[in-house]
Amino acid sequence: MKRLLLTTAILVATFLITFDGNSQQEMQMSHKKKSNAKMEKSTSQIIKLKKGELFLVISSTTKPEVGNLMNDYFGKVFPVAAKNGFKPLANLTIDKIVSGYYKPNNFFGLYTWPSMMAVQAFLKELPNSELTPMRKKIWTELKQNIVSVEKDFEFTLYSDKIYEIQTIFSDMPIDEDKNKSLAKKYNGKIVLSFPIAGYEDLNNGKGPNQIVIIEWKSNKDATKYRTKKSKYMVEESFLTHLEVPKNK
């Protein structure tokens, strides 16, 4: 699939969660408390993607003590992005890095733009030249994986499950059936496996070819799968869990 020609300005709006530095720390502390006690009741979140949308999976490494800068940044950008149809879908808090050298903090964010035209409308109002200096003061790295949704697609995330997010770097065809079979052997389910149509980061790195999300019942199952997984693929892989909004 031909990669989307997207400028780094899209990074401006793809990481628009209304967390400042303090609330990010609160989120992490909240998870630590939850991880020490079994959740009494599982909750779920349905993610619906429509044909023609851009689906984004974003992570970052945030600089320390940038809460005020982040608030200013989001205050400037979010109203324009929302006006053009940008939507946050879910947060998956990072529990463990299982493969690769990239060390994002906090969480992966899932987002959508309704179309490429919506992105272009956003960029017209807030050009990259205006926002790049602000962005680099907040993040040391900000990775964006972009999927072009080719047909309507739906999946559900559960608060009592573990989600392994894999970004795979390979010049060879990816054997999706083999990966699906291996995950199933260890009680896992591939929630989605999409080719990446566009990629951006702050350091001009090489982008991955595929993004995969696997649902696990336990860390033990994920570990067994990892020991049997083929080593020929270069990947970044993370164990995460669904962060349940406070109003739920």
C-alpha positions as CSV (number, residue, x, y, z in Angstrom):
1,M,0.0,0.0,0.0
2,K,1.3,3.4,-0.9
3,R,2.1,5.5,2.2
4,L,0.2,8.6,2.9
5,L,2.2,11.8,2.4
6,L,1.5,13.4,5.7
7,T,3.5,16.3,7.2
8,T,4.7,16.3,10.8
9,A,2.0,19.0,11.5
10,I,-0.5,16.1,11.9
11,L,1.4,15.3,15.1
12,V,0.0,18.5,16.5
13,A,-3.5,17.1,16.8
14,T,-3.0,13.4,17.0
15,F,-1.9,13.5,20.6
16,L,-4.7,15.7,22.0
17,I,-5.6,14.2,25.3
18,T,-6.5,16.8,27.9
19,F,-3.9,15.5,30.4
20,D,-1.4,18.0,31.7
21,G,1.8,16.8,33.4
22,N,0.1,16.4,36.8
23,S,-2.8,14.4,35.5
24,Q,-0.5,12.0,33.6
25,Q,1.2,11.3,36.9
26,E,-2.1,10.8,38.6
27,M,-3.1,8.3,35.9
28,Q,0.0,6.3,36.5
29,M,-0.4,6.3,40.3
30,S,-4.0,5.2,39.8
31,H,-3.0,2.3,37.7
32,K,-0.4,1.2,40.3
33,K,-3.1,1.0,42.9
34,K,-5.4,-1.0,40.6
35,S,-2.6,-3.4,39.6
36,N,-2.3,-4.4,43.3
37,A,-6.0,-5.4,43.5
38,K,-8.3,-7.3,41.2
39,M,-10.8,-5.1,39.5
40,E,-14.3,-5.9,40.8
41,K,-16.1,-5.4,37.5
42,S,-14.9,-5.4,33.9
43,T,-15.9,-2.5,31.7
44,S,-15.6,-2.3,27.9
45,Q,-15.1,0.2,25.2
46,I,-16.3,-0.3,21.6
47,I,-14.1,1.2,18.9
48,K,-15.9,1.8,15.5
49,L,-13.9,2.7,12.4
50,K,-15.5,3.8,9.2
51,K,-14.3,3.4,5.7
52,G,-12.3,6.5,4.6
53,E,-11.2,7.5,8.1
54,L,-7.6,7.7,9.3
55,F,-7.0,5.6,12.4
56,L,-4.0,6.7,14.5
57,V,-2.0,4.9,17.2
58,I,0.2,7.4,19.1
59,S,2.8,7.3,21.8
60,S,5.3,9.7,23.2
61,T,8.2,10.5,25.5
62,T,7.3,13.6,27.4
63,K,9.8,16.0,28.8
64,P,9.6,16.6,32.6
65,E,7.7,19.5,34.1
66,V,5.9,20.6,30.9
67,G,2.4,20.8,32.3
68,N,1.9,24.5,31.6
69,L,3.3,24.2,28.1
70,M,1.1,21.2,27.4
71,N,-2.0,23.1,28.6
72,D,-1.2,26.1,26.3
73,Y,-0.6,23.8,23.4
74,F,-3.8,21.8,23.8
75,G,-5.8,25.0,24.4
76,K,-4.6,26.3,21.1
77,V,-4.9,23.1,19.0
78,F,-7.8,21.1,20.3
79,P,-10.6,23.4,19.4
80,V,-9.4,23.6,15.8
81,A,-8.9,19.8,15.6
82,A,-12.3,19.0,17.1
83,K,-14.0,21.4,14.7
84,N,-12.5,19.4,11.8
85,G,-13.7,16.1,13.2
86,F,-10.7,14.8,15.1
87,K,-11.7,12.3,17.9
88,P,-9.9,10.6,20.7
89,L,-11.1,7.0,21.0
90,A,-9.2,5.3,23.9
91,N,-6.1,5.2,26.0
92,L,-4.0,2.1,26.6
93,T,-1.7,2.6,29.6
94,I,1.7,1.0,29.1
95,D,2.6,-1.7,31.7
96,K,5.7,-3.3,30.2
97,I,8.1,-2.9,27.2
98,V,8.6,-6.4,25.8
99,S,10.6,-5.7,22.6
100,G,12.6,-2.9,21.1
101,Y,14.5,0.1,22.4
102,Y,11.8,2.8,22.3
103,K,10.6,3.7,25.8
104,P,7.4,5.8,25.6
105,N,5.9,7.0,28.8
106,N,2.3,6.8,30.0
107,F,0.1,5.4,27.3
108,F,-0.8,4.7,23.6
109,G,-3.6,6.9,22.4
110,L,-6.1,5.7,19.7
111,Y,-7.7,8.5,17.5
112,T,-9.4,9.1,14.2
113,W,-9.6,11.9,11.6
114,P,-12.8,11.6,9.4
115,S,-10.8,12.1,6.2
116,M,-7.6,13.5,4.7
117,M,-9.6,16.5,3.7
118,A,-10.3,17.2,7.4
119,V,-6.5,17.0,8.1
120,Q,-5.8,19.5,5.3
121,A,-8.4,21.9,6.7
122,F,-6.8,21.7,10.1
123,L,-3.3,22.3,8.6
124,K,-4.6,25.4,6.7
125,E,-5.7,27.0,10.0
126,L,-2.7,25.9,12.1
127,P,0.4,25.5,9.9
128,N,3.3,23.4,11.0
129,S,5.6,26.4,11.1
130,E,3.6,27.9,13.9
131,L,3.4,24.8,16.1
132,T,6.6,22.9,15.6
133,P,8.6,25.0,18.2
134,M,5.9,24.4,20.8
135,R,5.8,20.7,20.1
136,K,9.5,20.2,20.5
137,K,9.5,21.9,23.9
138,I,7.0,19.3,25.2
139,W,8.2,15.9,23.7
140,T,11.5,14.3,23.0
141,E,9.7,11.8,20.8
142,L,6.2,11.5,19.5
143,K,5.4,8.5,17.2
144,Q,2.4,8.4,15.1
145,N,1.3,5.3,13.1
146,I,-1.5,6.0,10.6
147,V,-3.9,3.5,9.1
148,S,-6.1,4.3,6.1
149,V,-9.4,2.5,7.0
150,E,-10.5,0.6,3.9
151,K,-13.8,-0.8,5.2
152,D,-16.0,-0.4,8.3
153,F,-14.3,-2.1,11.2
154,E,-15.3,-2.6,14.9
155,F,-13.5,-4.1,17.9
156,T,-14.0,-4.0,21.7
157,L,-11.5,-3.3,24.4
158,Y,-12.0,-4.7,28.0
159,S,-10.6,-3.3,31.2
160,D,-9.7,-6.8,32.6
161,K,-7.7,-7.9,29.5
162,I,-4.1,-7.2,28.5
163,Y,-3.4,-5.7,25.1
164,E,-0.1,-6.2,23.3
165,I,0.6,-3.5,20.8
166,Q,3.2,-4.5,18.2
167,T,4.7,-2.2,15.5
168,I,6.5,-4.5,13.0
169,F,9.4,-3.4,10.8
170,S,10.0,-5.9,8.0
171,D,10.7,-5.7,4.3
172,M,9.3,-9.3,3.9
173,P,5.6,-10.1,3.7
174,I,4.1,-10.6,7.2
175,D,2.6,-14.0,7.8
176,E,-0.6,-12.8,9.5
177,D,-2.1,-16.3,9.6
178,K,0.9,-17.7,11.4
179,N,0.9,-15.0,14.0
180,K,-2.9,-15.4,14.5
181,S,-2.5,-19.2,15.0
182,L,0.4,-18.7,17.4
183,A,-1.6,-16.2,19.5
184,K,-4.6,-18.4,19.6
185,K,-2.4,-21.3,20.8
186,Y,-1.7,-19.3,24.0
187,N,-5.2,-18.0,24.5
188,G,-4.7,-14.8,22.7
189,K,-6.8,-13.0,20.0
190,I,-5.6,-10.6,17.4
191,V,-7.9,-7.7,17.7
192,L,-6.5,-5.9,14.6
193,S,-3.7,-6.2,12.1
194,F,-3.4,-3.3,9.7
195,P,-0.7,-2.2,7.2
196,I,0.6,1.3,8.1
197,A,-0.2,3.8,5.5
198,G,1.7,6.7,7.0
199,Y,4.2,7.3,9.8
200,E,5.6,10.4,11.6
201,D,8.0,11.0,14.5
202,L,10.1,13.9,15.8
203,N,13.4,12.3,14.9
204,N,12.9,11.2,11.3
205,G,13.1,7.5,12.1
206,K,12.2,4.6,9.9
207,G,8.5,3.7,10.1
208,P,7.0,0.3,10.7
209,N,5.1,-1.7,8.1
210,Q,2.3,-3.2,10.2
211,I,0.5,-2.5,13.5
212,V,-1.0,-5.4,15.5
213,I,-3.0,-5.5,18.7
214,I,-3.4,-8.8,20.5
215,E,-5.7,-9.4,23.4
216,W,-4.4,-11.6,26.2
217,K,-6.1,-13.0,29.3
218,S,-2.9,-12.9,31.4
219,N,0.8,-11.9,31.3
220,K,1.7,-15.6,31.5
221,D,0.0,-16.3,28.1
222,A,1.7,-13.3,26.6
223,T,5.1,-14.5,27.8
224,K,4.6,-18.0,26.4
225,Y,3.7,-16.5,23.0
226,R,6.8,-14.3,23.1
227,T,9.2,-17.2,23.7
228,K,7.8,-19.0,20.6
229,K,7.4,-16.0,18.3
230,S,9.7,-15.9,15.2
231,K,12.8,-13.8,15.7
232,Y,13.2,-12.7,12.1
233,M,10.9,-9.7,12.6
234,V,12.2,-6.4,14.0
235,E,9.5,-4.9,16.2
236,E,8.5,-2.7,19.1
237,S,6.1,-4.4,21.4
238,F,4.3,-3.3,24.6
239,L,1.9,-4.8,27.1
240,T,-0.9,-2.3,27.9
241,H,-4.4,-2.2,29.5
242,L,-7.4,-0.1,28.8
243,E,-7.6,3.1,30.9
244,V,-11.2,3.5,32.0
245,P,-12.4,7.1,32.0
246,K,-13.3,8.4,35.4
247,N,-16.9,9.2,34.5
248,K,-17.5,5.5,33.8
